[in-house]
Amino acid sequence: MFTVTLWALNTSSPQGGYAVINATNNGDPSYSRFSNYEISDNLANAYEANTATYDAPLKLTSSTLPVQFTTFNAQCSSNGTAITWNTAAEKNNAYFEVEKSTDGNDWSSLGRVSSNSSRIYQFTDKAGGQAIYRVKQVDADGAVAYTGLVRTTCSSKAFAVSLYPIPARDKLTLVVSSEKALKTTGHVVDNYGRVVMDVPLTIAKGANNFTLDVNRLSQGQYYIRGNENGFEINQRFTITR
């Protein structure tokens, strides 16, 4: 028998690192039972183990990790939970996906964040609440890796609102997550402050999807606003054709 000692380079996945084979027979590196063994790294590179102990560690990854995370945090804010992370290096990175769970078993995607040159990222979970967060990193070839987990005990928001797709063309979907049922009205306002559309909203407790027909609106930037019955909304969107 022999043991393999691992050293991780990072505290969050993908860690990378080194391996050393250690003898169990009083540390004798010439012990014949360990001759001609092989171990492999995560890139399927094989290393022949001719003795029970290597003088130098074996690297478990290439010289450049796809993404090296340096920070990952989640903090309460007036707008919800602010999730931030930084990277020291990125190679063939396609995008990040922020995931949320309340029990650590079932995970839901909150949204994607594209890779950028500054390597500084932020995402806001407007619903907040007590939760566990992680970031999934996706390579250009589809391979994935995850950060570690962070937990928060932020206060839940009564309402969480989002719009998609942005930019929109003919249809716009308004997503409202609510802790109570109510009726209200949203107003679509153009860049000059003029109300160009009224949107009656009958909101049920839980998740609500409303489809807005914006086909008659001209190309440009708009806002959907409202502040009635305790429901406040102020979201910007763009129409392109």
Residue, then its C-alpha position, 0 to 999 in steps of 0.5 A: m500500500f501507499t498513500v498520496t498526499l494532495w496540496a490544493l492551490n485554491t480554496s475553491s474549485p477548480q483547486g488544482g495542486y500537487a501530489v506526492i506518493n508516500a511509502t508506508n513500509n517505514g518510508d523505504p523508497s526502494y520498496s519493490r512492491f511500489s515499482n512501475y505504478e502510474i498515477s494520472d492528473n485531471l488532464a489524463n497525463a500519466y506519471e510512472a511511479n518507479t519508487a514509493t516516494y518522489d523527491a518533488p511533487l507532481k502537478l495535478t493540472s496545467s500551468t494555467l488554470p481555466v479560471q482562478f478565483t481570488t474572492f467570492n462573497a455575498q452581502c446584504s444590501s438595500n437592493g437584496t443580496a449582493i454577490t461578488w467575485n474576482t478572478a486572477a486569471e481566465k483562459n477559455n472562459a465563456y461565462f459564469e452562472v449564479e446559483k442559489s439554494t435554501d438547503g444545499n441540495d436543490w439549486s436554481s439559476l439566478g442568471r448568467v454573467s459574461s466574462n469581462s476583461s476587468r475580472i471583477y463581477q457582481f450580481t444582485d439577488k433582489a429576493g434576498g433571504q436566507a440562502i446559500y450561493r455558489v458560482k458555476q464557471v463554464d468553459a468555451d468547450g462546455a466544461v464546468a467548475y464551481t466556487g465554494l459556498v457562501r451563506t447569507t441571512c439577509s432579509s427577504k424582499a416582499f417583491a422581486v422584479s425582473l424583465y427579459p429579454i433585454p433588448a426586446r423586440d415585440k414582446l417583453t416578459l415581466v417576472v414578479s415574485s411576491e409574498k402577497a397577492l395584490k392588484t396594481t398598475g405599472h406604467v411604461v414611460d419613455n425617455y421624456g417621462r411620457v407614459v406610453m402604456d399602462v400595464p394592469l397587474t394582478i399579482a398572486k403570491g409566488a411567481n408571476n409572469f406577465t407578457l407585454d406587447v411592445n410591438r407598437l413602441s418605437q425603438g429606444q429606451y423605456y422604463i416600467r414604473g409603479n408605486e401602488n399598494g406597497f408594490e414599487i417597480n422601476q425597471r429600465f429596458t430597451i427596444t431594438r428592431 
